[in-house]
Amino acid sequence: MEHLARHGVKPEEAEDVVMAARQPYPLERPDAKWLVWGRTPAGRALQVVFVLDDDDTIYVIHARDLTAREKQRYRRRRR
């Protein structure tokens, strides 16, 4: 959670993005990590990286705002 705080992301925001993920997300990454780009209910565009434990519990390990370029790519993917 300390990494979230460094980027000014609240745990609830990261959770909202993960829970509302739509295709093509989540994307599987190396080391059993998953990546999601999405918007919070307030409209904030975030990147969230998380892992799942054996019980499918989500643990957010990284979250930050999307860059301007990433936001453009995200908008194109959603069309």
Backbone hydrogen bonds, N-H to C=O, Kabsch-Sander energy under -0.5 kcal/mol:
donor,donor_aa,acceptor,acceptor_aa,energy
5,A,1,M,-2.0
6,R,2,E,-1.8
7,H,3,H,-1.0
7,H,4,L,-0.8
8,G,5,A,-1.2
9,V,4,L,-2.6
13,E,10,K,-0.7
14,A,10,K,-1.8
15,E,11,P,-2.5
16,D,12,E,-2.5
17,V,13,E,-2.0
18,V,14,A,-2.2
19,M,15,E,-2.8
20,A,16,D,-1.6
21,A,18,V,-1.3
25,Y,22,R,-2.5
27,L,35,L,-2.8
29,R,33,K,-3.5
32,A,29,R,-0.5
33,K,29,R,-0.7
33,K,30,P,-0.8
34,W,50,F,-2.8
35,L,27,L,-2.5
36,V,48,V,-2.5
38,G,46,L,-2.2
40,T,44,R,-2.2
43,G,40,T,-2.2
46,L,38,G,-3.2
46,L,44,R,-0.6
47,Q,64,R,-3.0
48,V,36,V,-2.9
49,V,62,H,-2.8
50,F,34,W,-2.4
51,V,59,Y,-2.1
52,L,32,A,-0.5
53,D,57,T,-1.8
56,D,53,D,-2.1
59,Y,51,V,-2.7
61,I,49,V,-2.6
62,H,49,V,-1.6
64,R,47,Q,-2.0
66,L,45,A,-2.2
71,K,67,T,-2.5
72,Q,68,A,-1.7
73,R,69,R,-2.1
74,Y,70,E,-2.8
75,R,71,K,-2.4
76,R,72,Q,-2.1
77,R,73,R,-2.1
78,R,74,Y,-1.5
79,R,76,R,-0.9
